[in-house]
Amino acid sequence: MTAPTVSVIIPAHNEARLLGATLEALHRATAPLPRTFEVLVVDDASTDGTAEVARQHGAGVLQVSHRQIAATRNAGAAASSGGYLLFLDADTLVDGEVVRAALRTLDGGAAGGGAAVRLAGDVARHARWAAGLFVLVFRITRIAPGCFLFCTREAFQRCGGFDERYFAGEDVAISRALARQGRFRILREGVRTSARKLQTFSALEHLRLLLRFAWRGRGLLRSRADLDLWYGNRRHGPD
């Protein structure tokens, strides 16, 4: 039987600085594989050269104006054609090992999964320890970080896609929804993602966000105005 086409969906808002490296790494990872890959960058109201960078690297471009990550990812899924879906953030680097592991997992009958995450760039030691702890928690709870999440189209459609009530935490919601559709696996293989939120937002700002979340719970995740780390003006640190 012919292996399903893999649609790689990359949501992007003003990601011209990092998108090229992401697409180059993706091409190196997928070029040797005997699969058909469709790469679609969902350009969500960018004001920089995100779309141009995507086209220069051979990716398709879908223009939307949602400024809401769940809706943007859903738009990409709706516009794609693959039987397998891979959601990849614009600041995340993959290699052949993690892509092959994801495909083996789906070929083996899983509904979906995610991967371990490592921070790229110069990051304080305590931040790397904290990231490692989160990876362990994600593995135990079977939650896939949104920077690399894969699933079958059938499972994605059965669970209704990403929950558009959430401006953040949508990856947690869909991980749980996909796990109800079938086996959901967090790979030991990892991806490297930008640590820019740690590099450009202070420890105090992160603490304030955690305290607000402790007070308001999931209600905070449904307010774009309260989520500056994701929707505020982009701060550029070291790439």
C-alpha positions in Angstrom: 0.0 0.0 0.0 1.1 3.6 -0.7 2.3 5.3 2.5 0.1 8.3 3.4 1.3 11.8 2.4 2.6 13.8 5.3 1.4 17.4 5.6 3.8 19.6 7.7 1.9 22.6 8.9 3.9 25.5 10.3 2.0 28.4 11.9 3.9 31.7 11.6 3.6 35.3 12.7 6.5 37.5 11.8 8.9 34.5 11.7 11.2 35.6 8.8 14.3 35.6 11.1 14.0 31.9 12.1 11.7 30.3 9.5 14.5 29.7 6.9 16.6 27.6 9.3 13.5 25.6 10.3 12.6 24.8 6.6 16.2 23.9 5.8 16.4 21.5 8.7 13.0 20.0 7.7 14.2 19.5 4.1 17.4 17.7 5.2 15.4 15.5 7.5 12.7 14.5 5.0 14.6 14.4 1.7 16.0 10.9 2.1 12.7 9.4 3.2 10.5 7.4 0.8 7.5 9.6 1.5 5.6 12.4 0.0 5.8 15.5 2.1 3.6 18.6 1.7 4.9 21.7 3.6 2.5 24.5 4.3 3.4 27.7 6.2 0.3 29.4 7.6 1.2 33.1 7.6 -0.9 34.7 10.2 -1.0 38.4 9.7 2.7 38.8 9.3 4.2 42.2 8.6 7.7 41.0 7.7 9.0 38.7 5.0 7.6 35.4 6.4 5.7 34.5 3.3 8.7 35.3 1.0 11.1 33.2 3.1 8.6 30.3 3.0 8.3 30.5 -0.8 12.1 30.8 -1.2 12.4 27.5 0.6 9.8 25.7 -1.5 6.9 25.8 1.0 3.4 26.5 0.2 1.9 29.6 1.9 -1.6 30.1 3.3 -2.5 33.6 4.4 -4.8 34.1 7.4 -5.5 36.8 9.9 -6.5 35.0 13.0 -3.8 35.9 15.5 -4.9 32.8 17.4 -2.7 29.7 17.3 -5.4 27.1 17.4 -7.4 28.7 14.6 -4.2 29.1 12.5 -3.2 25.5 12.9 -6.7 24.3 12.1 -6.7 26.5 8.9 -3.5 24.8 7.8 -4.9 21.3 8.5 -8.1 22.2 6.5 -6.0 23.4 3.5 -3.6 20.4 3.5 -4.2 17.0 1.9 -2.0 14.5 3.8 -3.3 11.5 5.7 -0.7 12.3 8.4 -0.4 15.7 10.0 2.7 17.1 11.6 2.4 20.5 13.3 5.8 22.2 13.6 6.6 25.6 15.1 8.5 28.1 12.9 11.4 28.2 15.5 11.9 24.5 15.8 14.5 22.3 14.2 14.0 18.6 13.4 16.3 15.9 12.2 15.7 12.7 10.3 15.7 10.6 13.5 12.7 12.3 15.1 10.7 12.4 11.8 11.3 8.7 11.2 10.2 7.9 14.7 7.0 9.9 14.3 6.2 8.1 11.0 6.9 4.7 12.6 4.6 5.5 15.4 1.7 6.5 13.1 2.4 3.5 10.7 2.1 1.3 13.8 -1.4 2.4 14.4 -1.1 5.3 16.9 -3.5 8.2 16.8 -0.6 10.7 17.4 2.2 11.9 19.6 4.9 14.4 20.3 8.6 14.5 21.0 11.1 15.5 23.6 12.1 19.2 23.4 15.6 20.6 23.9 16.3 24.4 24.0 18.5 25.8 21.4 21.0 28.6 22.0 22.6 30.1 25.2 20.3 29.2 28.1 21.0 29.4 31.8 21.6 26.0 33.5 18.6 26.3 35.7 16.4 26.9 32.7 17.7 23.8 31.0 17.0 21.8 34.2 13.5 23.2 34.2 13.0 22.3 30.6 14.2 18.8 31.3 11.7 18.5 34.1 8.8 19.6 31.9 9.8 17.0 29.2 9.6 14.3 31.9 6.2 15.6 33.1 4.9 15.7 29.5 6.1 12.1 28.9 4.3 10.9 32.1 1.1 12.8 31.3 1.2 12.1 27.6 1.1 15.7 26.5 2.9 16.8 23.4 4.5 20.3 23.3 2.9 22.2 20.4 6.2 22.8 18.7 6.2 19.2 17.4 2.9 17.3 17.4 1.8 14.6 14.9 -1.4 12.7 14.3 -3.4 11.0 11.7 -5.9 13.1 9.9 -8.7 10.7 10.9 -7.9 11.1 14.6 -7.6 14.9 14.2 -11.0 15.2 12.6 -12.6 12.9 15.1 -11.5 15.0 18.0 -12.5 18.3 16.3 -9.0 19.7 15.7 -7.4 22.3 18.0 -9.8 23.9 20.5 -10.2 27.5 19.3 -11.4 28.7 22.7 -7.7 28.6 23.8 -5.0 31.2 22.9 -2.5 29.0 24.6 -2.6 25.5 26.1 -4.3 24.2 22.9 -1.5 21.6 22.6 -2.5 20.2 26.0 -6.2 20.0 25.0 -5.5 18.3 21.7 -3.1 15.8 23.3 -5.8 14.7 25.6 -8.4 14.6 22.9 -6.1 12.5 20.6 -5.3 10.1 23.4 -9.0 9.4 23.6 -8.9 8.4 20.0 -6.1 5.8 20.3 -2.5 5.3 21.4 -0.7 8.6 21.9 3.1 8.4 22.3 5.8 10.9 23.4 9.0 10.0 21.5 12.3 9.8 23.2 13.8 11.4 20.1 13.8 15.2 20.4 13.6 18.5 18.5 15.4 21.7 19.2 13.3 24.8 19.7 14.1 28.4 20.3 14.6 29.6 23.9 13.7 33.2 23.0 10.9 33.4 25.6 13.4 32.6 28.3 16.0 34.9 26.8 13.7 38.0 26.3 11.2 37.8 29.1 12.4 38.1 32.7 12.0 35.5 35.4 9.7 38.0 37.1 7.4 38.1 34.0 7.3 34.3 33.9 6.5 34.2 37.6 3.7 36.7 37.2 2.2 34.6 34.4 2.4 31.5 36.5 0.7 33.2 39.5 -2.1 34.6 37.3 -2.6 31.1 35.9 -2.8 29.6 39.4 -5.4 32.2 40.3 -7.5 32.1 37.1 -6.9 28.6 35.8 -7.9 27.8 32.2 -9.7 31.1 31.9 -6.4 32.8 31.5 -5.7 30.7 28.5 -8.8 32.0 26.8 -7.6 35.7 26.9 -5.2 36.9 24.3 -4.7 40.1 26.2 -3.2 38.3 29.2 -0.7 36.2 27.2 2.0 38.7 26.2 4.6 35.9 26.0 2.7 34.6 23.0 0.8 37.6 21.6 2.6 40.7 22.7 5.2 42.5 20.7 8.0 40.1 19.8 11.2 40.6 21.6 14.3 39.5 19.8 17.1 37.8 21.8 19.9 35.6 20.5 18.8 33.2 17.8 
